[in-house]
Amino acid sequence: MDYSKFEQMAANVRTGVIKAIAAAGSGHPGGSLSAADIVTALYFNEMNIDPSNPKMGGRDRFILSKGHAGPVQYAALALRGYFRHEDVLTLRKLGSNFQGHPNMHEVPGIEMSTGSLGQGFAAAGGMAIGCKLSGDPGRIYVLLGDGELQEGIVWEAAMSAAHYHLDNLCAIVDWNGLQIDGKNDDVMKVAPIDEKFKAFGWNVVVINGHDFGEIFSAFDAAKACKGKPTVIIAKTHKGRGVSFMEDQAGWHGKAPNAEEAEAAIKELGGEF
Amino acid sequence: MADKMATRQAYGQVLVEIGAKNKDLVVMDADLSKSTMTAEFANVYPDRFFNMGIAETNMYAAAAGIAHTGKTVCASTFAMFAAGRAFEIIRNSIGYTKANVKICATHAGITVGEDGATHQTFEDLALMRTIPGMTVVNPSDGVSAKELIRQCVDMNGPCYIRLGRAAVPTFYAEDDEIVLGQGNMLRGGRDVTVIATGIMVAEAMAAAEELAGKGIDVRVIDIHTIKPLDEEIIIRAAEQTGKIVTAEEHSVIGGLGSAVAEVLVKNCPVPVRMVGQSDTFGESGKPDQLKEKYGMTAKDIVHAVHSLGL
């Protein structure tokens, strides 16, 4: 199958990320770029959503538990038609709706305000319970960072999601291997991620998080799995798409200057 | 004052009553349902009850998630582990997102008793009232607890409801007017006003009775809603009686006493004395012994009134 239109859209999303963070002068490019293909797959193929009716009943919901990657969600929502592209360029500025970490009451399409790590994942579990109680067919997708897995609440939430058989919940771990202070393995080893989730009673799928074929197949596998939640462990590269940012922990929370941004945008070949 | 009932018991009963009418009510607990009294709801409405295990931070974030699908959630554990352990989750996932979650926290204060210092929270009112948009309620008896819980469930938005372990005298009648955000003057008086909350309201009433015997005319106000605070009734009391004593089963730092002082210092500065837990941890003991040792009885209120020159 030809995934070039998704690859181009992901390049557009990444371009939005770079433009917004460069305009803000601060932000988190590394983890926004690593998640761009997953987020693109969700908003442009996987999820049942309607940009003209963001609160549509029965919709699928996406929660960015790694809220510091807000720019990737803002860029994807803008490209999907939730709001104007230029709005996103007010990121992190005083009075902007586009907060440093997403606020559900200020930006249409944001389902949960996140930023304090681990909480979006736990809230997603709650939404999955709520939807089941209401007979709502919507599925809940939640994206976590790998460093985020160091938060204790993540494992509390993993336990309860399996306990309550939340098969309408699909978590994705953006497994880029890096966090602010360096490699996960050096800072606080979270591996083996797959074995941990298996032990907690989850259906586990491990994929290349930059391969649309694998991403789509994983979402299908998640939907087919009944009786337990699914986690997709997506191997990714921090800073993906911008060669000088790739696999560099230093680009976790640093904005490119004008020159770097120009080079990044040129390399990405996207439009935003 | 014939009957006695713990406010947590009132909570258990009113949950079942509300659950019959409100099908969107969901109740959660963290392995303390027999103590918080949510077990009564769980028995009647098992499909709408979720035991989240001993994992309070997940419970409160999940409560926010459930609420954001259109439900009203009452989520319970001991006050120490709700306001204390889960503070930042409550602040960011419930407060900041304006989630329709009622944090019904039981076993607050020194009257937890024998469990001792790790379970005796004196900080919860202080913590909760700093969260923007959080309604903070501390009922004084079973009747007012039920009515205030009904009103909290009827409003949309986060609430913190502080409930106690020990049985306390019931002094409200079923048809008394109890309104969220409005203090209740339970006794008129001209010489001094005791502004009390929670179980200290009963102590304030006893103190007022004792002081009446000495010719001191004490006004008693029940501030069951710490936030939004009924500033008017407090300012009026200061203007009319000129002296204020606050009484709470909570630290004197940051709770009712501080809230009252914040109002008075701006509007009508008068001498204030605060009865409550001084800046110290508690210990094991029987509730009555602890109240006496840590200075939260009618006698302590009487002393505070005398210290104002009366």
Interface residues (C-beta under 8 A of the other chain):
Chain A: N103 M104 H105 E111 M112 S113 G115 S116 G118 Q119 A122 A123 A124 G125 G126 M127 A128 I129 G130 C131 L133 S134 D136 G152 I153 E156 A157 M159 S160 H163 Y164
Chain B: V26 D47 R48 F50 M52 G53 A55 T57 N58 A61 A62 A63 A64 G65 I66 A67 H68 T69 G70 K71 E88 I89 N92 S93 Y96 T97 K98
